Amino acid sequence: MLRPRLLLAAFSLLLCCAGALAQGQPAPVRFLLTFDDGPAAAINDNPTGHILDVLARKHIKAVFFTQTRAWHGGGTEMGRFLIRREHGEGHVVALHSATTFHSNHRFMSREKLDATMRLGVDDLIAETGVAPKLVRPPFWAYDATTLASYRAHGLHMLLTDLNANDGKIYGINFSWHKRSNMLTHLAETRQRWAAGAMASVDGYTPVVVTFHDVNTYTARHIEEYIDILLDVARELNVPLADKPFYDNRDELERAALAATISNPDAKPQLPGLWNWLWQ
């Protein structure tokens, strides 16, 4: 008679311990890949197209912050085709800008910014049939006015946790510091994760990673970048989800929305010199 009771007690104790451990450690990490400034307009050897091919092979879904009217990108026939492809392949298509060039939202009047936001939202609805929910400001530059404009158009601002520092498109756009850069950024992010300062969604902690799909070097090395993320996570003993990257659009969008910023007084760490410049 005692043995079943002892087994039941032991099982209950194990459940309690497991619950305590679960409460004591933040949810495991999933990398949330994002790409800025695209799509690319090249007819041949298109970097955005190459990245989409790699993501498809690896069953990874990403967020693409698009420039819907860029003269060398979203404003072209190829650019619009790639926006439709991104949506059709299950990625989240978001807004970066709706201007001819990579214009700074913070330097626009509220009227001008509202006009470009309306254009961008309408452009993406026309190509995907879905209103975007996410926006990322060019140059990471925002203030209370830009956030108010985003909200007025149903958009939520997503910044980043890790940055590949691959934003240079022309000239010297390669990197000798891919791994060391990601290691440094993830080490900083790990501190916030361990302190419980990051949102968890569906049982996981999304860690936002930023690349540029118009960078030809990034396109050629995107598989290496993906391997580097996994490698530095192991080195830093960051617990990863069984699926370390998002593979479902709905889960991806929920995770991204949970990581957005709406308070203009918040002072998140921005990539590189932008943190010093804007804050």
C-alpha positions as CSV (number, residue, x, y, z in Angstrom):
1,M,0.0,0.0,0.0
2,L,2.9,2.4,0.8
3,R,4.7,1.9,-2.5
4,P,2.0,3.5,-4.8
5,R,1.7,6.4,-2.3
6,L,5.5,6.9,-2.3
7,L,5.6,6.8,-6.1
8,L,2.8,9.4,-6.2
9,A,4.6,11.6,-3.7
10,A,7.8,11.4,-5.7
11,F,6.0,12.2,-8.9
12,S,4.3,15.2,-7.4
13,L,7.7,16.4,-6.0
14,L,9.2,16.2,-9.5
15,L,6.4,18.2,-11.0
16,C,6.8,20.9,-8.3
17,C,10.6,21.0,-9.0
18,A,10.0,21.2,-12.7
19,G,7.5,24.0,-12.2
20,A,10.0,25.9,-10.1
21,L,12.7,25.5,-12.6
22,A,10.4,26.7,-15.4
23,Q,9.5,29.8,-13.4
24,G,13.1,30.5,-12.6
25,Q,14.4,30.6,-16.2
26,P,13.1,32.6,-19.1
27,A,11.5,30.9,-22.1
28,P,14.0,29.5,-24.6
29,V,15.0,31.7,-27.5
30,R,13.8,31.7,-31.1
31,F,15.6,33.8,-33.6
32,L,13.3,36.2,-35.5
33,L,15.0,37.1,-38.8
34,T,14.2,40.4,-40.4
35,F,15.5,42.1,-43.6
36,D,15.6,45.8,-44.4
37,D,15.6,48.0,-47.5
38,G,14.4,45.5,-50.1
39,P,13.3,44.1,-52.3
40,A,16.2,44.4,-54.8
41,A,15.4,45.3,-58.4
42,A,18.1,43.2,-60.2
43,I,16.7,41.1,-63.0
44,N,19.6,38.6,-62.8
45,D,21.2,37.2,-59.7
46,N,18.8,39.1,-57.5
47,P,19.9,39.1,-53.8
48,T,16.4,39.2,-52.4
49,G,15.5,36.2,-54.6
50,H,18.5,34.3,-53.4
51,I,17.7,34.9,-49.8
52,L,14.1,33.7,-50.4
53,D,15.5,30.5,-52.0
54,V,17.6,29.8,-48.9
55,L,14.8,30.5,-46.5
56,A,12.6,28.2,-48.4
57,R,15.1,25.3,-48.3
58,K,15.5,25.8,-44.6
59,H,11.8,26.2,-43.8
60,I,12.4,29.6,-42.2
61,K,9.9,32.5,-42.3
62,A,11.2,36.1,-41.9
63,V,9.9,39.7,-41.7
64,F,10.7,41.8,-44.8
65,F,10.7,45.6,-44.2
66,T,10.1,46.8,-47.7
67,Q,10.6,50.1,-49.5
68,T,7.5,50.1,-51.7
69,R,8.4,53.0,-53.9
70,A,12.2,52.9,-54.0
71,W,13.5,53.7,-57.4
72,H,15.9,50.7,-57.4
73,G,13.6,48.3,-55.5
74,G,9.9,48.2,-54.5
75,G,9.0,50.8,-57.1
76,T,10.0,48.5,-60.0
77,E,8.2,45.7,-61.6
78,M,10.7,43.2,-60.2
79,G,10.4,44.7,-56.7
80,R,6.6,44.4,-56.8
81,F,6.9,40.8,-58.0
82,L,9.3,40.0,-55.0
83,I,6.9,41.6,-52.5
84,R,4.2,39.3,-53.8
85,R,6.6,36.4,-53.7
86,E,7.5,37.1,-50.0
87,H,3.9,37.1,-49.0
88,G,3.0,34.1,-51.1
89,E,5.8,32.1,-49.5
90,G,4.5,32.8,-46.0
91,H,6.7,35.6,-44.9
92,V,5.5,38.7,-43.1
93,V,5.7,41.7,-45.4
94,A,6.1,45.0,-43.4
95,L,6.8,48.6,-44.2
96,H,10.1,50.4,-44.2
97,S,9.4,53.4,-46.4
98,A,7.2,54.6,-49.3
99,T,9.5,57.2,-50.7
100,T,11.8,57.2,-53.8
101,F,14.9,57.2,-51.6
102,H,15.7,56.0,-48.1
103,S,14.1,59.0,-46.4
104,N,14.4,59.7,-42.7
105,H,10.9,59.7,-41.1
106,R,12.1,61.8,-38.2
107,F,13.0,64.7,-40.5
108,M,9.6,64.7,-42.2
109,S,6.6,66.9,-41.2
110,R,3.7,65.0,-39.7
111,E,1.7,65.7,-42.8
112,K,4.4,64.4,-45.1
113,L,5.0,61.3,-43.0
114,D,1.3,60.5,-42.8
115,A,1.1,60.8,-46.6
116,T,3.9,58.3,-47.1
117,M,2.5,55.9,-44.5
118,R,-0.8,55.9,-46.4
119,L,1.0,55.2,-49.6
120,G,3.0,52.4,-48.1
121,V,0.1,50.7,-46.5
122,D,-1.9,51.0,-49.8
123,D,1.0,49.7,-51.8
124,L,1.3,46.6,-49.7
125,I,-2.4,45.9,-49.6
126,A,-2.4,46.2,-53.4
127,E,0.4,43.6,-53.7
128,T,-0.5,41.2,-50.9
129,G,-4.1,41.8,-50.0
130,V,-3.2,42.4,-46.4
131,A,-2.6,45.6,-44.5
132,P,0.9,45.6,-42.9
133,K,1.1,45.7,-39.1
134,L,4.8,46.3,-38.6
135,V,7.1,49.2,-39.5
136,R,10.8,49.9,-39.0
137,P,12.0,53.5,-39.3
138,P,14.9,54.1,-41.8
139,F,18.1,54.8,-39.9
140,W,16.4,53.6,-36.7
141,A,15.3,57.3,-36.3
142,Y,12.0,57.9,-34.5
143,D,10.4,60.2,-32.0
144,A,6.9,60.8,-30.5
145,T,5.7,62.3,-33.8
146,T,6.8,59.3,-35.9
147,L,5.3,56.8,-33.4
148,A,2.0,58.8,-33.4
149,S,1.9,58.6,-37.2
150,Y,2.6,54.8,-37.2
151,R,-0.2,54.3,-34.7
152,A,-2.6,56.3,-36.8
153,H,-2.0,53.9,-39.7
154,G,-2.2,50.7,-37.7
155,L,1.5,50.2,-37.6
156,H,3.7,49.0,-34.7
157,M,7.5,49.8,-34.6
158,L,9.9,46.9,-34.4
159,L,13.6,47.6,-33.8
160,T,16.2,44.9,-33.3
161,D,18.2,42.9,-30.8
162,L,21.0,41.7,-33.1
163,N,22.3,43.5,-36.1
164,A,24.5,42.0,-38.8
165,N,26.0,45.5,-39.5
166,D,25.6,44.7,-43.2
167,G,23.7,47.9,-44.1
168,K,26.3,49.2,-46.6
169,I,25.0,48.2,-50.0
170,Y,27.5,49.8,-52.5
171,G,31.3,49.8,-52.4
172,I,32.8,47.7,-49.7
173,N,29.9,45.6,-48.4
174,F,31.7,42.5,-47.0
175,S,32.5,41.7,-43.4
176,W,35.4,40.0,-41.7
177,H,33.6,40.2,-38.3
178,K,30.4,38.3,-38.9
179,R,30.9,35.9,-36.0
180,S,32.5,38.3,-33.5
181,N,29.8,40.9,-34.2
182,M,26.9,38.4,-33.6
183,L,28.7,37.0,-30.5
184,T,28.9,40.5,-29.0
185,H,25.3,41.4,-29.7
186,L,24.0,38.1,-28.5
187,A,26.0,38.3,-25.3
188,E,24.4,41.7,-24.6
189,T,21.0,40.3,-25.4
190,R,21.5,37.3,-23.2
191,Q,21.9,39.6,-20.2
192,R,18.4,41.1,-20.8
193,W,17.0,37.6,-21.5
194,A,18.5,36.2,-18.2
195,A,17.0,39.2,-16.3
196,G,13.6,38.4,-17.6
197,A,13.4,41.8,-19.4
198,M,12.3,40.3,-22.8
199,A,8.8,39.4,-23.9
200,S,7.9,35.7,-24.3
201,V,5.3,34.6,-26.8
202,D,3.8,31.1,-27.3
203,G,6.4,29.8,-24.8
204,Y,9.5,31.3,-26.5
205,T,11.6,34.5,-26.3
206,P,11.9,36.1,-29.7
207,V,15.3,37.6,-30.5
208,V,15.1,39.9,-33.4
209,V,18.0,39.7,-35.9
210,T,18.5,42.3,-38.7
211,F,20.0,41.8,-42.2
212,H,19.6,43.7,-45.5
213,D,18.3,41.6,-48.4
214,V,19.6,44.1,-51.0
215,N,23.2,43.5,-49.8
216,T,24.7,41.0,-52.3
217,Y,27.3,39.9,-49.8
218,T,24.6,39.1,-47.2
219,A,22.7,37.1,-49.9
220,R,25.8,35.1,-50.7
221,H,26.5,34.3,-47.1
222,I,23.0,34.1,-45.5
223,E,23.4,30.4,-44.8
224,E,26.7,31.1,-43.0
225,Y,25.0,33.8,-41.0
226,I,22.3,31.4,-40.0
227,D,24.9,28.8,-38.9
228,I,26.8,31.6,-36.9
229,L,23.7,32.4,-35.0
230,L,23.3,28.8,-33.8
231,D,27.0,28.5,-33.1
232,V,27.3,31.6,-30.9
233,A,24.1,30.6,-29.1
234,R,25.7,27.3,-28.1
235,E,28.9,29.1,-27.1
236,L,27.0,31.5,-24.8
237,N,24.8,28.7,-23.5
238,V,21.6,30.3,-24.7
239,P,18.8,27.7,-24.5
240,L,17.2,27.5,-27.9
241,A,13.8,26.3,-28.9
242,D,13.5,22.9,-30.7
243,K,12.9,25.0,-33.8
244,P,15.3,27.9,-33.3
245,F,13.9,29.9,-36.2
246,Y,10.2,30.7,-36.9
247,D,8.6,28.6,-39.6
248,N,5.0,29.8,-39.4
249,R,3.8,33.3,-40.4
250,D,1.2,33.7,-37.7
251,E,3.6,32.7,-34.9
252,L,6.2,35.0,-36.5
253,E,3.9,38.0,-36.6
254,R,2.7,37.5,-33.0
255,A,6.3,37.3,-31.8
256,A,7.3,40.4,-33.7
257,L,4.3,42.4,-32.4
258,A,5.2,41.4,-28.8
259,A,8.7,42.9,-29.3
260,T,7.5,46.2,-30.7
261,I,7.9,49.6,-29.0
262,S,5.2,52.2,-28.6
263,N,6.6,54.5,-25.8
264,P,8.6,57.4,-27.2
265,D,10.4,57.7,-23.8
266,A,11.8,54.2,-24.1
267,K,15.5,54.2,-24.8
268,P,16.3,50.8,-26.4
269,Q,19.8,50.1,-27.5
270,L,20.1,51.0,-31.2
271,P,22.7,49.5,-33.6
272,G,26.1,51.1,-33.9
273,L,26.4,54.9,-34.0
274,W,22.7,55.4,-34.3
275,N,22.2,55.0,-30.6
276,W,24.6,57.9,-30.0
277,L,23.2,60.0,-32.8
278,W,19.5,59.8,-32.0
279,Q,19.5,59.3,-28.2
